[in-house]
């Protein structure tokens, strides 16, 4: 029993041990499963985290669609782009079509830099000085020639929206030449007896005015004398114009007198369209001219100064003599004895609309009050402020619009655009506005008018990191904006472009055929002019191309080759303008705007862009193409520009087209050197529809006296370089992913309207994907 009991106990212990082992295994297996599940969950969460990181690493980028003739955009389009960049899809902001902004939410901020008085002309002429700008910004566009409209209309900055006028132009303004720049008292603007006689004012003692009544003017006129606005309306009788209504207002604009007057003779023409007088209106009137004269003599003090627009006609109708007069038609002086209309001055100076078309005739009280306010504005603001309004330019613009309406061209009425800064404020976006005239920081209301550029830069470096939307304005010294000097730079640039696009080729045999030679050179691009030079021992050709690419391609392809049985040399004229040509060409090839663009020539007669695509074959990543047309006939030129999504795609396409040429297809090509739109600016079309004269080549002017580069031009070059350095310093301080726009707004003066220019980019912008 003891053995059996012992064996039983051992068996029970063994079974219990087996149970314990099983329970341990059962306990261990779930733990292992749980551990595996934890690892799997960890892998998933890690992958999700990586996906989130990848999403965070997405950088905003741009894909500008402007190219060729479409490269010019309006300020309204630019405003819409800035609105979308700052707000996204809020406040009815829409993605513009001319430039796509991808991942707008990841834009860190928007900075707009405005270089006042600087234009597209300055950028191209001083291209080498803008070292930072041309290397940094990948996207460029032209701006329509409106200088101040963008700032004043969309930002409410600067002046009241008038066209800019330089200091030299102000000094030449007839108002400044007559009155000077300083403010004067009202007595300085009263017409002299000589001026009154010259402008047919009634004068005391004149034989024509023997029956006229005097206003009893006795006291001396001082700068404190009271002003009164006067205006009359007349109708036609047998005697001519006779008074039918008169209005008088005091210095505060209060109407003192508004009387209808019945002439003694029957009225032949009421002139209702202008006078507002009708037969029904005058039927109950009993007031006569003598009644009005007596009332005026009672109302006017002894030192009263009458103000009116062409007041001589009013005093003639009143048959009264008054020696102290300010005539606003003469006060706002113009050249050539011309005068502005009262309606125009009211709108341009006071911002008022008078003599509306929906009214029956002019209202004399309204006209009298308007003339009085114009005189008060002139006296209070001074001649310089009036000259800065640039009224002549605004008058010409208004007349141009009027002619368009007469010719049946409907004027598009623009809807008022809400100020961009107001829109941003309404959604709580912090903004900053620095520099320019009368500009104000939108959030701290600090006045920055007239602040030097270096101080504007210093403030910008401090304030931009605290602002989401910034507008920084730098101003070019007005001494560089003189019309003659700007025209000089424009002429020099055109001449330089013509010189760079000109080649000398030869020598050729004496029996060479010009038509056959022209066909050889024409395949590289459109030829502006070609002529045979016979002064040399053997004939040479002088060929001027329309674009720089054509000349460069012809020189690279034909120099040292045999043409028409002669081994020729192809070269540019040796002048000062081309001494740095090789360096300039290399810079242009590496230019950010030209990296993805190639120039193709020898296209022949093509009917459409589809024909061109068939001729070129299947080119990958071709984004857009530009085929210039003849400005007169509208036919396609024999060359074009192809824009690809990336520089690598352009290189591949260039290689593919070159291989086609090697296989027998004649399509000369190379990298682009200039913007595709430049030819239209350098060789414009005159108003009569003809191409303007080709700029005279530099070498043809060498025999004439050549002046060295002026000190003024050297100073302007330094100013452009300073702009570039300041913009580089400003750009380097910007946070990554900041959208930056640099505007060369140009000028809109009558003497030399200069189109604007713009550079666009995002700091640390990632390359746009090929699918975008």
Secondary structure, DSSP 8 states (H G I E B T S, - for coil): -HHHHHHHHHHHHHHHHHHHHHHHHHHHHHHHHHHHHHHHHHHHHHHHHHHHHHHHT---EEEE---GGGGEE-HHHHHHHHHHHHHTTGGG----SSEEEESGGG--EEEEEEEET--HHHHHHTGGG-HHHHHH--EEEEE-S-SSHHHHHHH--SSSS-----HHHHHTSHHHHHH-SS---GGGGS--HHHHHHTT---TT-GGGTT-EE----S---TT--EEEEEEEEEEETTEEEEEEEEEE-TT--EEEEEE---SS--SB--HHHH---HHHHHT----HHHHHHHHHHHS-TT-EEEESSHHHHHHHHTEE-S-EEEHHHHS--GGG----HHHHIIIII----S-TTSSS--HHHHHHHHHHHHHHHHHH-HHHHHHT-HHHHHHHHHHHHHHHHTT-----------HHHHHHHTT--EEEESSTT-B-TTT--B-TT--HHHHHHHHHHHGGG-SEEEEEEE--GGGG-HHHHHHHHHHHHHHHHHHTEEEEE---TT--HHHHHHHHHTTS-EEEEEEE-SSSS-EEEEEESSHHHHHHHHHHHTTSEETTEE-EEE---SGGGTTHHHHHHHHHT-TTTTTEEEEE---S-SSHHHHHHHH---TTEEEEE--B-TTT--B-SEEEEEESSHHHHHHHHHHHHHHHHTT----EEE--S-TTHHHHHT-B-TTS-B------GGGGTTS------HHHHHHHHHHHHHHHHHHHHHHTS-TTEEEEEEE--B--SS--B-EEEEEEETT-----TT-
